[in-house]
């Protein structure tokens, strides 16, 4: 309940506003209430049209600003399950981070329910998550926005995905034609995918 009250106070252009919550005292559960946005989630929005590079860059910037806001709170908030279906797009085509779930001491928005393909190596090895675990996922958000493909889209087995992540076998950021047109973004994405969390940039640096 304390964390739910805290989340109600969050206010940022790129964070979905928590409208309220419903508490079941007997079951000791809290349901959080969020609005749904006109264009649905980011993955569906990307598939709905042929978006130009400036529009795609704007979406990446929106997510980065929202994440920077979360990480700057006291205590810091890490999302824990950042991916395209957990980002909504509103009527003005702004991206908004959503899917706020269970919380912890350093507030976590989605608890341990991370999605494997966006998960940082430390999460896959059962290490403690940190703010820079979100940065790893942010790199994948940028990759998906620019290429319209999810992480490891050519792999079906989770075990292979895990092995590739841990071994650092990641895609070349210049293979896609659109990525080759924004070379300034490519080195930043590579830094987001550093195996060592300490070598990843902060949300503010992104």
Order of alpha helices (4+ residues) and beta strands (2+ residues): alpha-beta-beta-alpha-alpha-beta-beta-alpha-alpha-alpha-alpha-alpha
